[in-house]
């Protein structure tokens, strides 16, 4: 199952890549939505669930793929471990080796 759409309620567990900053190119999962413009992302290693990174959605590439099991746990308010995040990112990376991001932010079209 793939979560898609431009609404922030669909962002939990979504695979994103940083497009700006020192972490440019790094892959993350959306861990928490703070607002329409700001999310918290994790990678389970450098940025674990105990230290999520706040990112402006303008500085992220949103991919169509999402870690569904992680997204469902987050939506239910259940605890997600760093190991689950790392495993989900590894699984998604294998599935999307040659896939380009959909858009800069989930609500706008890439030009």
Secondary structure by P-SEA (a helix, b strand, c coil): cccccccccccccbbbbbcccccccccccccccccccbbbbbccccccccbbbbbcccccccccccaaaaaaaaaacccccaaaaaaaaaaaaaacccccccccccccccc
